[in-house]
Amino acid sequence: MNTSTKVISLVGLLATIVPCVLFFFGIIGHEAVKLAALIGTIVWFISTPFWMNRKLGPDADRVEI
């Protein structure tokens, strides 16, 4: 599962970045960039936390933020 979530996360990130570059070169329109960036951002934010988890320290329950 870890590898598949990383791949999904990478696809979401690429779906956010690549349309912006294509727009810069005049290949696609502004509406297509907005839609692709929105979908890519949503995919990236949903998939990334599943593989970017971090281990909490032994005293994490006593720390106040």
N, CA, C and O atoms as a Maestro MAE file, in Angstrom:
{
 s_m_m2io_version
 :::
 2.0.0
}

f_m_ct {
 s_m_title
 :::
 protein
 m_atom[260] {
  # First column is atom index #
  i_m_mmod_type
  r_m_x_coord
  r_m_y_coord
  r_m_z_coord
  i_m_residue_number
  s_m_chain_name
  s_m_pdb_residue_name
  s_m_pdb_atom_name
  i_m_atomic_number
  :::
  1 25 0.822 -1.195 0.000 1 A "MET " " N  " 7
  2 3 0.000 0.000 0.000 1 A "MET " " CA " 6
  3 2 0.866 1.259 0.000 1 A "MET " " C  " 6
  4 15 0.499 2.270 -0.599 1 A "MET " " O  " 8
  5 25 1.992 1.194 0.660 2 A "ASN " " N  " 7
  6 3 2.858 2.358 0.741 2 A "ASN " " CA " 6
  7 2 3.335 2.788 -0.639 2 A "ASN " " C  " 6
  8 15 3.355 3.981 -0.941 2 A "ASN " " O  " 8
  9 25 3.716 1.839 -1.473 3 A "THR " " N  " 7
  10 3 4.187 2.173 -2.807 3 A "THR " " CA " 6
  11 2 3.062 2.718 -3.673 3 A "THR " " C  " 6
  12 15 3.269 3.658 -4.442 3 A "THR " " O  " 8
  13 25 1.884 2.141 -3.557 4 A "SER " " N  " 7
  14 3 0.766 2.614 -4.374 4 A "SER " " CA " 6
  15 2 0.330 4.021 -3.977 4 A "SER " " C  " 6
  16 15 -0.029 4.815 -4.846 4 A "SER " " O  " 8
  17 25 0.354 4.345 -2.694 5 A "THR " " N  " 7
  18 3 -0.007 5.707 -2.290 5 A "THR " " CA " 6
  19 2 1.054 6.716 -2.728 5 A "THR " " C  " 6
  20 15 0.737 7.871 -3.013 5 A "THR " " O  " 8
  21 25 2.311 6.281 -2.778 6 A "LYS " " N  " 7
  22 3 3.354 7.180 -3.282 6 A "LYS " " CA " 6
  23 2 3.163 7.456 -4.767 6 A "LYS " " C  " 6
  24 15 3.365 8.582 -5.222 6 A "LYS " " O  " 8
  25 25 2.777 6.441 -5.517 7 A "VAL " " N  " 7
  26 3 2.544 6.624 -6.951 7 A "VAL " " CA " 6
  27 2 1.336 7.533 -7.173 7 A "VAL " " C  " 6
  28 15 1.383 8.428 -8.017 7 A "VAL " " O  " 8
  29 25 0.266 7.312 -6.429 8 A "ILE " " N  " 7
  30 3 -0.924 8.161 -6.550 8 A "ILE " " CA " 6
  31 2 -0.584 9.596 -6.169 8 A "ILE " " C  " 6
  32 15 -1.041 10.538 -6.816 8 A "ILE " " O  " 8
  33 25 0.206 9.763 -5.136 9 A "SER " " N  " 7
  34 3 0.629 11.097 -4.716 9 A "SER " " CA " 6
  35 2 1.466 11.784 -5.790 9 A "SER " " C  " 6
  36 15 1.293 12.975 -6.047 9 A "SER " " O  " 8
  37 25 2.365 11.041 -6.413 10 A "LEU " " N  " 7
  38 3 3.194 11.600 -7.484 10 A "LEU " " CA " 6
  39 2 2.340 12.000 -8.686 10 A "LEU " " C  " 6
  40 15 2.575 13.043 -9.296 10 A "LEU " " O  " 8
  41 25 1.360 11.183 -9.022 11 A "VAL " " N  " 7
  42 3 0.455 11.516 -10.128 11 A "VAL " " CA " 6
  43 2 -0.316 12.797 -9.807 11 A "VAL " " C  " 6
  44 15 -0.485 13.653 -10.676 11 A "VAL " " O  " 8
  45 25 -0.776 12.928 -8.582 12 A "GLY " " N  " 7
  46 3 -1.468 14.153 -8.181 12 A "GLY " " CA " 6
  47 2 -0.571 15.372 -8.253 12 A "GLY " " C  " 6
  48 15 -1.001 16.441 -8.684 12 A "GLY " " O  " 8
  49 25 0.672 15.215 -7.832 13 A "LEU " " N  " 7
  50 3 1.620 16.327 -7.897 13 A "LEU " " CA " 6
  51 2 1.923 16.713 -9.338 13 A "LEU " " C  " 6
  52 15 1.988 17.896 -9.673 13 A "LEU " " O  " 8
  53 25 2.109 15.705 -10.187 14 A "LEU " " N  " 7
  54 3 2.349 15.992 -11.597 14 A "LEU " " CA " 6
  55 2 1.131 16.624 -12.267 14 A "LEU " " C  " 6
  56 15 1.272 17.471 -13.149 14 A "LEU " " O  " 8
  57 25 -0.063 16.211 -11.845 15 A "ALA " " N  " 7
  58 3 -1.288 16.804 -12.392 15 A "ALA " " CA " 6
  59 2 -1.438 18.256 -11.960 15 A "ALA " " C  " 6
  60 15 -2.198 19.010 -12.567 15 A "ALA " " O  " 8
  61 25 -0.724 18.647 -10.928 16 A "THR " " N  " 7
  62 3 -0.743 20.042 -10.493 16 A "THR " " CA " 6
  63 2 0.316 20.867 -11.229 16 A "THR " " C  " 6
  64 15 0.068 22.023 -11.572 16 A "THR " " O  " 8
  65 25 1.476 20.292 -11.469 17 A "ILE " " N  " 7
  66 3 2.597 21.049 -12.031 17 A "ILE " " CA " 6
  67 2 2.593 21.081 -13.562 17 A "ILE " " C  " 6
  68 15 2.788 22.141 -14.158 17 A "ILE " " O  " 8
  69 25 2.376 19.942 -14.194 18 A "VAL " " N  " 7
  70 3 2.502 19.842 -15.655 18 A "VAL " " CA " 6
  71 2 1.542 20.781 -16.400 18 A "VAL " " C  " 6
  72 15 1.971 21.429 -17.354 18 A "VAL " " O  " 8
  73 25 0.265 20.884 -16.008 19 A "PRO " " N  " 7
  74 3 -0.616 21.815 -16.730 19 A "PRO " " CA " 6
  75 2 -0.154 23.273 -16.657 19 A "PRO " " C  " 6
  76 15 -0.367 24.044 -17.592 19 A "PRO " " O  " 8
  77 25 0.472 23.639 -15.554 20 A "CYS " " N  " 7
  78 3 0.984 25.013 -15.446 20 A "CYS " " CA " 6
  79 2 2.104 25.263 -16.452 20 A "CYS " " C  " 6
  80 15 2.182 26.330 -17.060 20 A "CYS " " O  " 8
  81 25 2.957 24.277 -16.617 21 A "VAL " " N  " 7
  82 3 4.036 24.405 -17.600 21 A "VAL " " CA " 6
  83 2 3.463 24.430 -19.020 21 A "VAL " " C  " 6
  84 15 3.908 25.206 -19.865 21 A "VAL " " O  " 8
  85 25 2.473 23.573 -19.268 22 A "LEU " " N  " 7
  86 3 1.845 23.563 -20.594 22 A "LEU " " CA " 6
  87 2 1.145 24.882 -20.895 22 A "LEU " " C  " 6
  88 15 1.153 25.341 -22.037 22 A "LEU " " O  " 8
  89 25 0.548 25.485 -19.895 23 A "PHE " " N  " 7
  90 3 -0.082 26.791 -20.079 23 A "PHE " " CA " 6
  91 2 0.965 27.857 -20.376 23 A "PHE " " C  " 6
  92 15 0.747 28.737 -21.208 23 A "PHE " " O  " 8
  93 25 2.085 27.773 -19.700 24 A "PHE " " N  " 7
  94 3 3.169 28.733 -19.924 24 A "PHE " " CA " 6
  95 2 3.629 28.721 -21.382 24 A "PHE " " C  " 6
  96 15 3.935 29.769 -21.949 24 A "PHE " " O  " 8
  97 25 3.674 27.541 -21.980 25 A "PHE " " N  " 7
  98 3 4.085 27.416 -23.370 25 A "PHE " " CA " 6
  99 2 2.921 27.581 -24.349 25 A "PHE " " C  " 6
  100 15 3.114 27.457 -25.559 25 A "PHE " " O  " 8
  101 25 1.719 27.858 -23.845 26 A "GLY " " N  " 7
  102 3 0.577 28.135 -24.699 26 A "GLY " " CA " 6
  103 2 -0.064 26.905 -25.310 26 A "GLY " " C  " 6
  104 15 -0.733 27.007 -26.338 26 A "GLY " " O  " 8
  105 25 0.126 25.745 -24.701 27 A "ILE " " N  " 7
  106 3 -0.413 24.508 -25.260 27 A "ILE " " CA " 6
  107 2 -1.849 24.260 -24.823 27 A "ILE " " C  " 6
  108 15 -2.658 23.760 -25.605 27 A "ILE " " O  " 8
  109 25 -2.172 24.605 -23.579 28 A "ILE " " N  " 7
  110 3 -3.546 24.418 -23.090 28 A "ILE " " CA " 6
  111 2 -4.082 25.732 -22.542 28 A "ILE " " C  " 6
  112 15 -3.328 26.672 -22.289 28 A "ILE " " O  " 8
  113 25 -5.390 25.782 -22.365 29 A "GLY " " N  " 7
  114 3 -6.039 26.999 -21.901 29 A "GLY " " CA " 6
  115 2 -6.098 27.113 -20.384 29 A "GLY " " C  " 6
  116 15 -5.768 26.185 -19.646 29 A "GLY " " O  " 8
  117 25 -6.531 28.282 -19.958 30 A "HIS " " N  " 7
  118 3 -6.567 28.592 -18.531 30 A "HIS " " CA " 6
  119 2 -7.574 27.736 -17.773 30 A "HIS " " C  " 6
  120 15 -7.288 27.292 -16.661 30 A "HIS " " O  " 8
  121 25 -8.735 27.498 -18.348 31 A "GLU " " N  " 7
  122 3 -9.753 26.682 -17.675 31 A "GLU " " CA " 6
  123 2 -9.270 25.252 -17.454 31 A "GLU " " C  " 6
  124 15 -9.542 24.658 -16.411 31 A "GLU " " O  " 8
  125 25 -8.561 24.702 -18.426 32 A "ALA " " N  " 7
  126 3 -8.020 23.344 -18.282 32 A "ALA " " CA " 6
  127 2 -6.970 23.292 -17.179 32 A "ALA " " C  " 6
  128 15 -6.886 22.311 -16.441 32 A "ALA " " O  " 8
  129 25 -6.175 24.340 -17.067 33 A "VAL " " N  " 7
  130 3 -5.159 24.399 -16.008 33 A "VAL " " CA " 6
  131 2 -5.830 24.441 -14.642 33 A "VAL " " C  " 6
  132 15 -5.422 23.735 -13.720 33 A "VAL " " O  " 8
  133 25 -6.852 25.266 -14.519 34 A "LYS " " N  " 7
  134 3 -7.535 25.373 -13.231 34 A "LYS " " CA " 6
  135 2 -8.151 24.045 -12.812 34 A "LYS " " C  " 6
  136 15 -8.050 23.650 -11.651 34 A "LYS " " O  " 8
  137 25 -8.787 23.360 -13.749 35 A "LEU " " N  " 7
  138 3 -9.417 22.083 -13.427 35 A "LEU " " CA " 6
  139 2 -8.379 21.022 -13.075 35 A "LEU " " C  " 6
  140 15 -8.537 20.310 -12.084 35 A "LEU " " O  " 8
  141 25 -7.332 20.910 -13.866 36 A "ALA " " N  " 7
  142 3 -6.289 19.912 -13.599 36 A "ALA " " CA " 6
  143 2 -5.565 20.195 -12.287 36 A "ALA " " C  " 6
  144 15 -5.264 19.271 -11.531 36 A "ALA " " O  " 8
  145 25 -5.287 21.459 -12.016 37 A "ALA " " N  " 7
  146 3 -4.612 21.808 -10.771 37 A "ALA " " CA " 6
  147 2 -5.496 21.530 -9.562 37 A "ALA " " C  " 6
  148 15 -5.004 21.087 -8.524 37 A "ALA " " O  " 8
  149 25 -6.774 21.780 -9.684 38 A "LEU " " N  " 7
  150 3 -7.697 21.488 -8.588 38 A "LEU " " CA " 6
  151 2 -7.758 19.988 -8.313 38 A "LEU " " C  " 6
  152 15 -7.650 19.562 -7.163 38 A "LEU " " O  " 8
  153 25 -7.930 19.196 -9.353 39 A "ILE " " N  " 7
  154 3 -8.002 17.747 -9.189 39 A "ILE " " CA " 6
  155 2 -6.677 17.198 -8.659 39 A "ILE " " C  " 6
  156 15 -6.668 16.361 -7.756 39 A "ILE " " O  " 8
  157 25 -5.571 17.663 -9.212 40 A "GLY " " N  " 7
  158 3 -4.255 17.214 -8.745 40 A "GLY " " CA " 6
  159 2 -3.997 17.567 -7.297 40 A "GLY " " C  " 6
  160 15 -3.431 16.765 -6.555 40 A "GLY " " O  " 8
  161 25 -4.403 18.757 -6.884 41 A "THR " " N  " 7
  162 3 -4.222 19.175 -5.504 41 A "THR " " CA " 6
  163 2 -5.045 18.318 -4.554 41 A "THR " " C  " 6
  164 15 -4.555 17.910 -3.501 41 A "THR " " O  " 8
  165 25 -6.274 18.046 -4.916 42 A "ILE " " N  " 7
  166 3 -7.137 17.214 -4.070 42 A "ILE " " CA " 6
  167 2 -6.554 15.804 -3.946 42 A "ILE " " C  " 6
  168 15 -6.491 15.247 -2.850 42 A "ILE " " O  " 8
  169 25 -6.132 15.235 -5.073 43 A "VAL " " N  " 7
  170 3 -5.543 13.890 -5.046 43 A "VAL " " CA " 6
  171 2 -4.288 13.877 -4.188 43 A "VAL " " C  " 6
  172 15 -4.085 12.951 -3.403 43 A "VAL " " O  " 8
  173 25 -3.444 14.894 -4.328 44 A "TRP " " N  " 7
  174 3 -2.197 14.932 -3.578 44 A "TRP " " CA " 6
  175 2 -2.452 15.059 -2.078 44 A "TRP " " C  " 6
  176 15 -1.832 14.353 -1.283 44 A "TRP " " O  " 8
  177 25 -3.364 15.958 -1.685 45 A "PHE " " N  " 7
  178 3 -3.639 16.148 -0.264 45 A "PHE " " CA " 6
  179 2 -4.324 14.942 0.366 45 A "PHE " " C  " 6
  180 15 -4.161 14.704 1.563 45 A "PHE " " O  " 8
  181 25 -5.077 14.186 -0.400 46 A "ILE " " N  " 7
  182 3 -5.720 12.995 0.152 46 A "ILE " " CA " 6
  183 2 -4.728 11.836 0.263 46 A "ILE " " C  " 6
  184 15 -4.759 11.100 1.249 46 A "ILE " " O  " 8
  185 25 -3.860 11.659 -0.715 47 A "SER " " N  " 7
  186 3 -2.996 10.475 -0.734 47 A "SER " " CA " 6
  187 2 -1.697 10.636 0.059 47 A "SER " " C  " 6
  188 15 -1.188 9.650 0.592 47 A "SER " " O  " 8
  189 25 -1.162 11.816 0.149 48 A "THR " " N  " 7
  190 3 0.152 12.001 0.766 48 A "THR " " CA " 6
  191 2 0.204 11.677 2.258 48 A "THR " " C  " 6
  192 15 1.179 11.059 2.687 48 A "THR " " O  " 8
  193 25 -0.771 12.048 3.069 49 A "PRO " " N  " 7
  194 3 -0.657 11.732 4.501 49 A "PRO " " CA " 6
  195 2 -0.559 10.235 4.812 49 A "PRO " " C  " 6
  196 15 -0.078 9.865 5.883 49 A "PRO " " O  " 8
  197 25 -1.002 9.380 3.906 50 A "PHE " " N  " 7
  198 3 -0.937 7.947 4.171 50 A "PHE " " CA " 6
  199 2 0.484 7.398 4.145 50 A "PHE " " C  " 6
  200 15 0.764 6.389 4.792 50 A "PHE " " O  " 8
  201 25 1.377 8.039 3.415 51 A "TRP " " N  " 7
  202 3 2.757 7.543 3.386 51 A "TRP " " CA " 6
  203 2 3.742 8.492 4.041 51 A "TRP " " C  " 6
  204 15 4.900 8.119 4.231 51 A "TRP " " O  " 8
  205 25 3.334 9.701 4.395 52 A "MET " " N  " 7
  206 3 4.241 10.641 5.050 52 A "MET " " CA " 6
  207 2 3.998 10.705 6.554 52 A "MET " " C  " 6
  208 15 4.198 11.749 7.176 52 A "MET " " O  " 8
  209 25 3.573 9.603 7.128 53 A "ASN " " N  " 7
  210 3 3.347 9.622 8.563 53 A "ASN " " CA " 6
  211 2 4.686 9.667 9.285 53 A "ASN " " C  " 6
  212 15 5.715 9.266 8.742 53 A "ASN " " O  " 8
  213 25 4.653 10.153 10.497 54 A "ARG " " N  " 7
  214 3 5.889 10.232 11.280 54 A "ARG " " CA " 6
  215 2 5.656 9.561 12.621 54 A "ARG " " C  " 6
  216 15 4.532 9.496 13.117 54 A "ARG " " O  " 8
  217 25 6.709 9.078 13.178 55 A "LYS " " N  " 7
  218 3 6.627 8.408 14.463 55 A "LYS " " CA " 6
  219 2 6.640 9.461 15.568 55 A "LYS " " C  " 6
  220 15 7.454 10.384 15.553 55 A "LYS " " O  " 8
  221 25 5.738 9.309 16.515 56 A "LEU " " N  " 7
  222 3 5.686 10.227 17.639 56 A "LEU " " CA " 6
  223 2 6.670 9.777 18.710 56 A "LEU " " C  " 6
  224 15 6.927 8.586 18.885 56 A "LEU " " O  " 8
  225 25 7.202 10.744 19.408 57 A "GLY " " N  " 7
  226 3 8.156 10.436 20.470 57 A "GLY " " CA " 6
  227 2 7.479 9.786 21.671 57 A "GLY " " C  " 6
  228 15 6.251 9.757 21.753 57 A "GLY " " O  " 8
  229 25 8.277 9.263 22.603 58 A "PRO " " N  " 7
  230 3 7.696 8.569 23.758 58 A "PRO " " CA " 6
  231 2 6.917 9.490 24.693 58 A "PRO " " C  " 6
  232 15 6.049 9.031 25.435 58 A "PRO " " O  " 8
  233 25 7.221 10.777 24.663 59 A "ASP " " N  " 7
  234 3 6.515 11.710 25.547 59 A "ASP " " CA " 6
  235 2 5.532 12.599 24.785 59 A "ASP " " C  " 6
  236 15 5.229 13.707 25.228 59 A "ASP " " O  " 8
  237 25 5.038 12.128 23.657 60 A "ALA " " N  " 7
  238 3 4.149 12.934 22.821 60 A "ALA " " CA " 6
  239 2 2.822 13.232 23.510 60 A "ALA " " C  " 6
  240 15 2.189 14.245 23.214 60 A "ALA " " O  " 8
  241 25 2.399 12.378 24.411 61 A "ASP " " N  " 7
  242 3 1.125 12.612 25.094 61 A "ASP " " CA " 6
  243 2 1.227 13.725 26.126 61 A "ASP " " C  " 6
  244 15 0.199 14.243 26.562 61 A "ASP " " O  " 8
  245 25 2.441 14.110 26.533 62 A "ARG " " N  " 7
  246 3 2.617 15.168 27.523 62 A "ARG " " CA " 6
  247 2 2.933 16.532 26.905 62 A "ARG " " C  " 6
  248 15 3.045 17.519 27.632 62 A "ARG " " O  " 8
  249 25 3.078 16.605 25.597 63 A "VAL " " N  " 7
  250 3 3.424 17.855 24.924 63 A "VAL " " CA " 6
  251 2 2.153 18.605 24.567 63 A "VAL " " C  " 6
  252 15 1.223 18.039 23.993 63 A "VAL " " O  " 8
  253 25 2.124 19.896 24.915 64 A "GLU " " N  " 7
  254 3 0.980 20.737 24.584 64 A "GLU " " CA " 6
  255 2 1.385 21.699 23.480 64 A "GLU " " C  " 6
  256 15 2.450 22.315 23.530 64 A "GLU " " O  " 8
  257 25 0.509 21.817 22.474 65 A "ILE " " N  " 7
  258 3 0.777 22.734 21.370 65 A "ILE " " CA " 6
  259 2 -0.283 23.801 21.366 65 A "ILE " " C  " 6
  260 15 -0.260 24.691 20.516 65 A "ILE " " O  " 8
  :::
 }
 m_bond[259] {
  # First column is bond index #
  i_m_from
  i_m_to
  i_m_order
  :::
  1 1 2 1
  2 2 3 1
  3 3 4 2
  4 3 5 1
  5 5 6 1
  6 6 7 1
  7 7 8 2
  8 7 9 1
  9 9 10 1
  10 10 11 1
  11 11 12 2
  12 11 13 1
  13 13 14 1
  14 14 15 1
  15 15 16 2
  16 15 17 1
  17 17 18 1
  18 18 19 1
  19 19 20 2
  20 19 21 1
  21 21 22 1
  22 22 23 1
  23 23 24 2
  24 23 25 1
  25 25 26 1
  26 26 27 1
  27 27 28 2
  28 27 29 1
  29 29 30 1
  30 30 31 1
  31 31 32 2
  32 31 33 1
  33 33 34 1
  34 34 35 1
  35 35 36 2
  36 35 37 1
  37 37 38 1
  38 38 39 1
  39 39 40 2
  40 39 41 1
  41 41 42 1
  42 42 43 1
  43 43 44 2
  44 43 45 1
  45 45 46 1
  46 46 47 1
  47 47 48 2
  48 47 49 1
  49 49 50 1
  50 50 51 1
  51 51 52 2
  52 51 53 1
  53 53 54 1
  54 54 55 1
  55 55 56 2
  56 55 57 1
  57 57 58 1
  58 58 59 1
  59 59 60 2
  60 59 61 1
  61 61 62 1
  62 62 63 1
  63 63 64 2
  64 63 65 1
  65 65 66 1
  66 66 67 1
  67 67 68 2
  68 67 69 1
  69 69 70 1
  70 70 71 1
  71 71 72 2
  72 71 73 1
  73 73 74 1
  74 74 75 1
  75 75 76 2
  76 75 77 1
  77 77 78 1
  78 78 79 1
  79 79 80 2
  80 79 81 1
  81 81 82 1
  82 82 83 1
  83 83 84 2
  84 83 85 1
  85 85 86 1
  86 86 87 1
  87 87 88 2
  88 87 89 1
  89 89 90 1
  90 90 91 1
  91 91 92 2
  92 91 93 1
  93 93 94 1
  94 94 95 1
  95 95 96 2
  96 95 97 1
  97 97 98 1
  98 98 99 1
  99 99 100 2
  100 99 101 1
  101 101 102 1
  102 102 103 1
  103 103 104 2
  104 103 105 1
  105 105 106 1
  106 106 107 1
  107 107 108 2
  108 107 109 1
  109 109 110 1
  110 110 111 1
  111 111 112 2
  112 111 113 1
  113 113 114 1
  114 114 115 1
  115 115 116 2
  116 115 117 1
  117 117 118 1
  118 118 119 1
  119 119 120 2
  120 119 121 1
  121 121 122 1
  122 122 123 1
  123 123 124 2
  124 123 125 1
  125 125 126 1
  126 126 127 1
  127 127 128 2
  128 127 129 1
  129 129 130 1
  130 130 131 1
  131 131 132 2
  132 131 133 1
  133 133 134 1
  134 134 135 1
  135 135 136 2
  136 135 137 1
  137 137 138 1
  138 138 139 1
  139 139 140 2
  140 139 141 1
  141 141 142 1
  142 142 143 1
  143 143 144 2
  144 143 145 1
  145 145 146 1
  146 146 147 1
  147 147 148 2
  148 147 149 1
  149 149 150 1
  150 150 151 1
  151 151 152 2
  152 151 153 1
  153 153 154 1
  154 154 155 1
  155 155 156 2
  156 155 157 1
  157 157 158 1
  158 158 159 1
  159 159 160 2
  160 159 161 1
  161 161 162 1
  162 162 163 1
  163 163 164 2
  164 163 165 1
  165 165 166 1
  166 166 167 1
  167 167 168 2
  168 167 169 1
  169 169 170 1
  170 170 171 1
  171 171 172 2
  172 171 173 1
  173 173 174 1
  174 174 175 1
  175 175 176 2
  176 175 177 1
  177 177 178 1
  178 178 179 1
  179 179 180 2
  180 179 181 1
  181 181 182 1
  182 182 183 1
  183 183 184 2
  184 183 185 1
  185 185 186 1
  186 186 187 1
  187 187 188 2
  188 187 189 1
  189 189 190 1
  190 190 191 1
  191 191 192 2
  192 191 193 1
  193 193 194 1
  194 194 195 1
  195 195 196 2
  196 195 197 1
  197 197 198 1
  198 198 199 1
  199 199 200 2
  200 199 201 1
  201 201 202 1
  202 202 203 1
  203 203 204 2
  204 203 205 1
  205 205 206 1
  206 206 207 1
  207 207 208 2
  208 207 209 1
  209 209 210 1
  210 210 211 1
  211 211 212 2
  212 211 213 1
  213 213 214 1
  214 214 215 1
  215 215 216 2
  216 215 217 1
  217 217 218 1
  218 218 219 1
  219 219 220 2
  220 219 221 1
  221 221 222 1
  222 222 223 1
  223 223 224 2
  224 223 225 1
  225 225 226 1
  226 226 227 1
  227 227 228 2
  228 227 229 1
  229 229 230 1
  230 230 231 1
  231 231 232 2
  232 231 233 1
  233 233 234 1
  234 234 235 1
  235 235 236 2
  236 235 237 1
  237 237 238 1
  238 238 239 1
  239 239 240 2
  240 239 241 1
  241 241 242 1
  242 242 243 1
  243 243 244 2
  244 243 245 1
  245 245 246 1
  246 246 247 1
  247 247 248 2
  248 247 249 1
  249 249 250 1
  250 250 251 1
  251 251 252 2
  252 251 253 1
  253 253 254 1
  254 254 255 1
  255 255 256 2
  256 255 257 1
  257 257 258 1
  258 258 259 1
  259 259 260 2
  :::
 }
}
